[in-house]
Amino acid sequence: MLANVVPITPPDAAPEPDFEMFWTIYCRHEAKKDGAKAWNALSASDKVDCLIGALRWRKDYLSRDRHHVPLPGSFIRGERFYDELPAPVNGSVLDTFKPLPAKDRRGIPPEVLAELQRLRGKL
């Protein structure tokens, strides 16, 4: 009687944000240990916001001399991921992306995961 029942498999759970995701996105790869320490002090919702912010700031930071880009730990501890960009940066789906409030969010937004996958393919 139950032989014809197909078990329902839950959809793949969205990945949890981790420091390696941030490290891939963020353009200044120095002081990794300090950056990881700052990352571990973030709440789960702040980690998602940090990934979004790092992607939003990436294009601006890549156009600067690296000494004018905050170290990862400074970016995280100073919550620079919430800062407003200095001028519109065109060319990315994330330029106008506004994340949902943490209470309404369900994991890492698909736009962020897609950009992360694209960046990982470049490395």
Backbone hydrogen bonds, N-H to C=O, Kabsch-Sander energy under -0.5 kcal/mol:
donor,donor_aa,acceptor,acceptor_aa,energy
5,V,2,L,-1.4
9,T,7,P,-0.6
21,M,18,D,-0.8
22,F,18,D,-1.5
23,W,19,F,-3.0
24,T,20,E,-1.9
25,I,21,M,-1.9
26,Y,22,F,-3.3
29,H,27,C,-0.7
30,E,28,R,-1.3
35,G,31,A,-2.1
36,A,32,K,-2.7
37,K,33,K,-2.0
38,A,34,D,-2.2
39,W,35,G,-2.5
40,N,36,A,-2.5
41,A,37,K,-0.7
41,A,38,A,-0.7
42,L,39,W,-1.9
47,K,43,S,-1.9
48,V,44,A,-1.5
49,D,45,S,-2.2
50,C,46,D,-2.5
51,L,47,K,-2.0
52,I,48,V,-2.3
53,G,49,D,-3.0
54,A,50,C,-2.7
55,L,51,L,-1.9
56,R,52,I,-2.4
57,W,53,G,-2.5
58,R,54,A,-1.1
59,K,55,L,-0.6
61,Y,57,W,-2.8
62,L,58,R,-2.6
63,S,59,K,-0.9
63,S,60,D,-0.7
64,R,61,Y,-1.4
68,H,65,D,-2.6
69,V,66,R,-1.4
75,F,71,L,-2.5
76,I,72,P,-2.4
77,R,73,G,-3.1
78,G,74,S,-2.1
79,E,76,I,-1.6
80,R,75,F,-2.3
81,F,75,F,-0.6
82,Y,79,E,-1.8
83,D,80,R,-1.5
90,N,88,P,-0.6
95,D,92,S,-1.6
96,T,93,V,-0.5
104,D,101,P,-1.9
105,R,101,P,-0.9
105,R,102,A,-0.7
108,I,15,P,-0.6
112,V,109,P,-0.7
113,L,109,P,-1.9
114,A,110,P,-2.5
115,E,111,E,-1.9
116,L,112,V,-2.5
117,Q,113,L,-2.3
118,R,114,A,-2.1
119,L,115,E,-2.5
120,R,116,L,-2.4
121,G,117,Q,-1.6
122,K,118,R,-0.8
122,K,119,L,-0.7
123,L,119,L,-1.0
